[in-house]
Amino acid sequence: GELDKHLNEIPKLGEQLSGCEFAEVECIYCACPFQRRYVNIHQAKECPQRPFKCNYCSNYMSTHEDVVINHWPKCNFYPGFSCPNKCGANLEHAHVEHHLSKNCPLAKVRCSFHDYTGCEVQLLRKDMPAHLAENLVAHTA
């Protein structure tokens, strides 16, 4: 009678819960529990274990956490490197050495006449044109 009617309702209740937005489900990447209504957002945008490809070099694929913590500091195309001399330049990792050796106005450089005259002056790159102009005679004598 009445008990059989209620027992027949149990499978229907299971079907209802399987689609319930408040039912608890696990993230497929990290196995953390979430209400069904939140799990898709977590898996797509928040889970540190979700699959992630480096968006700078497009060659490295791992988890979001691994790419951000371990790969980006070494990625040659990651743009977040400030010049170590604090000149204001923001560089890709691959260009830091070139910037320091050829372009950085705050890099210390040896006088370009060192090899010819033995001039031992070392100045910031930005100050070298004034040194060369002021010492033109001494450098060419």
C-alpha positions in Angstrom: 0.0 0.0 0.0 1.3 3.3 1.2 4.9 2.1 1.9 5.1 0.6 -1.7 4.0 4.0 -3.1 6.9 5.8 -1.2 9.4 3.2 -2.1 8.5 3.7 -5.8 9.2 7.4 -5.4 12.9 6.8 -4.4 14.2 6.3 -7.9 12.4 9.5 -9.0 14.1 11.3 -6.1 17.5 10.1 -7.3 16.7 11.4 -10.8 15.7 14.8 -9.4 18.9 15.0 -7.2 21.1 14.1 -10.2 20.1 17.4 -11.9 19.8 19.5 -8.7 21.9 22.6 -8.8 22.4 22.4 -5.0 23.7 18.8 -5.0 27.3 18.3 -4.2 29.6 17.2 -6.9 33.4 16.9 -7.2 35.6 18.9 -9.5 37.0 16.6 -12.2 40.5 18.1 -11.8 41.1 18.6 -8.1 38.2 16.5 -6.6 37.1 19.3 -4.3 33.4 19.3 -3.5 31.1 22.0 -5.0 27.5 22.6 -5.4 26.7 21.7 -9.0 25.7 25.3 -9.8 29.3 26.4 -9.1 31.5 23.5 -10.4 31.5 24.6 -14.0 32.9 28.1 -13.2 35.5 26.5 -10.8 36.6 24.0 -13.5 36.8 26.6 -16.2 38.3 29.6 -14.4 39.4 28.9 -10.9 40.7 25.4 -10.4 44.5 25.4 -10.0 44.6 21.9 -11.5 42.7 22.7 -14.6 44.5 22.1 -18.0 46.2 25.3 -19.1 48.4 26.3 -22.0 51.0 29.1 -21.7 49.4 32.0 -23.4 52.8 33.6 -24.1 54.7 30.9 -25.8 51.8 28.5 -26.7 54.3 25.6 -26.3 53.9 24.6 -22.7 50.8 22.8 -21.5 50.2 21.6 -17.9 48.0 22.7 -15.0 47.2 26.3 -14.4 49.2 26.2 -11.2 52.2 24.7 -12.8 52.2 27.1 -15.7 51.9 30.2 -13.5 54.3 29.2 -10.7 57.0 27.1 -12.5 56.8 28.0 -16.3 56.1 31.7 -16.5 59.3 32.7 -14.5 61.3 30.9 -17.2 59.2 31.5 -20.3 61.1 33.5 -22.9 58.0 35.2 -24.0 56.5 36.2 -20.6 56.2 40.0 -20.8 56.2 40.8 -17.1 59.9 41.5 -16.5 61.0 44.9 -15.4 64.5 46.1 -16.1 66.7 45.1 -13.2 68.3 48.6 -13.4 64.8 50.1 -12.9 64.9 52.2 -16.0 61.2 51.6 -16.5 61.5 49.2 -19.4 59.0 46.2 -19.3 60.5 43.3 -21.3 60.0 39.8 -22.4 62.3 37.4 -20.5 64.2 36.7 -23.7 65.1 40.3 -24.3 66.4 41.3 -20.8 70.1 40.5 -21.6 70.0 42.3 -24.9 68.4 45.3 -23.2 71.0 45.4 -20.5 74.0 45.0 -22.9 72.8 47.4 -25.7 69.9 49.7 -24.7 69.4 50.3 -21.0 70.2 53.9 -20.2 71.0 52.9 -16.6 73.4 50.1 -17.4 77.0 50.8 -16.4 79.2 50.8 -19.5 82.9 51.3 -20.2 84.1 54.2 -22.4 83.9 53.1 -26.0 87.5 54.4 -26.4 88.9 52.0 -23.8 90.3 49.6 -26.3 92.0 52.5 -28.3 93.2 54.9 -25.6 92.9 52.9 -22.4 90.2 55.3 -21.0 89.0 53.6 -17.8 85.9 55.6 -17.3 82.7 53.7 -16.5 79.4 55.6 -16.6 75.7 55.0 -17.0 74.9 54.6 -20.7 72.8 57.7 -20.6 75.9 59.8 -19.5 78.3 58.4 -22.0 77.5 60.9 -24.9 78.5 63.8 -22.6 81.7 62.0 -21.6 82.6 61.4 -25.2 81.9 65.0 -26.2 83.9 66.4 -23.3 86.9 64.2 -23.9 87.0 64.2 -27.7 90.5 65.7 -27.7 91.9 63.4 -25.1 90.4 60.3 -26.8 91.8 61.2 -30.2 95.2 62.6 -29.2 
